Amino acid sequence: DLKENLKNIIKFFVLFLGLSPGLRDLLRIMIGV
C-alpha cells in the first residue's frame, strides 16, 4: 500500500531530521517553507 509506505518514509524522515538540525534547514529550503 503506497500510503503506508509514504507514512513510514515520512516517519523515518522526521526522526532523521530530528537528529540533524542542518538537514532540517536543508529540507525547509527544498520545500520552500
N, C-alpha and C positions, 0 to 999 in steps of 0.2 A: 504493500500500500504506500503510495507516494507521500501522502500526508504524514504518515507515521515516520517515514524516512526523513522528511523535512523537519519534523518536530525533534527528532534525535539529533540531526545535524545542527539545528539552532541551539539545542541544549548544550551540545559539545562546544559550540562557538562561544556561547555565553560564559561557560566555565573557563574556556581557554582565554577569553578576553579578560575575564575577571582576574586572571593570574598575571596578565601583562598589559599594563596601562598604555604602553606605547602602541600596541596593536589595536587597542580600543580607539585611540585617536585616529589611527590609520583607517580603521573601518568607518569611523564617523565621517572622515573626509570622503571616502569612497561612496558612502551612501548619500552624502551631501546634506547631513543634518547639522 
